[in-house]
Amino acid sequence: MLNENHALIFDFPELKQDIVYLNYKNETFREKSKQYHLLDYDIRQLEMDGSPTDDGHMTQLKLRRAKLKDVLYQQLKQHHNEVLSAS
């Protein structure tokens, strides 16, 4: 879907507390999250402008976003499971 916001908080609402915690406490997560959100913003801007780029470049950007999202999701799930185990 064009111009859809893929913010982590929207895509993983069940992990909202984990997202907030890791953004505050984990520098690596925070940096990757920042990269992800900037990339998502750039993709949405290109889509809103009628994709003034070729399909190959847009595909490359979306693949990079998906890979970053996978890395972030794994960190979120690991943290979430650690919190559940400690309870």
Contacts in CASP RR format, 6 or more apart in sequence:
PFRMAT RR
TARGET T0000
AUTHOR 0000-0000-0000
METHOD contacts of the structure
MODEL  1
MLNENHALIFDFPELKQDIVYLNYKNETFREKSKQYHLLDYDIRQLEMDG
SPTDDGHMTQLKLRRAKLKDVLYQQLKQHHNEVLSAS
2 47 0 8 1.000
2 48 0 8 1.000
3 44 0 8 1.000
3 47 0 8 1.000
3 48 0 8 1.000
4 44 0 8 1.000
5 40 0 8 1.000
5 44 0 8 1.000
6 40 0 8 1.000
6 65 0 8 1.000
6 69 0 8 1.000
7 37 0 8 1.000
7 40 0 8 1.000
8 15 0 8 1.000
8 19 0 8 1.000
8 33 0 8 1.000
8 36 0 8 1.000
8 37 0 8 1.000
8 69 0 8 1.000
8 72 0 8 1.000
8 76 0 8 1.000
9 16 0 8 1.000
9 19 0 8 1.000
11 69 0 8 1.000
12 19 0 8 1.000
12 73 0 8 1.000
12 76 0 8 1.000
15 76 0 8 1.000
15 77 0 8 1.000
15 80 0 8 1.000
18 76 0 8 1.000
18 79 0 8 1.000
18 80 0 8 1.000
18 83 0 8 1.000
19 33 0 8 1.000
19 76 0 8 1.000
21 79 0 8 1.000
22 29 0 8 1.000
22 30 0 8 1.000
22 33 0 8 1.000
22 75 0 8 1.000
22 76 0 8 1.000
22 79 0 8 1.000
23 29 0 8 1.000
23 30 0 8 1.000
23 33 0 8 1.000
24 30 0 8 1.000
26 75 0 8 1.000
29 72 0 8 1.000
29 75 0 8 1.000
32 68 0 8 1.000
32 71 0 8 1.000
32 72 0 8 1.000
32 75 0 8 1.000
33 72 0 8 1.000
35 68 0 8 1.000
36 65 0 8 1.000
36 68 0 8 1.000
36 69 0 8 1.000
36 72 0 8 1.000
39 61 0 8 1.000
39 64 0 8 1.000
39 65 0 8 1.000
39 68 0 8 1.000
40 65 0 8 1.000
42 61 0 8 1.000
43 58 0 8 1.000
43 61 0 8 1.000
43 62 0 8 1.000
43 65 0 8 1.000
46 52 0 8 1.000
46 53 0 8 1.000
46 58 0 8 1.000
46 61 0 8 1.000
51 58 0 8 1.000
END
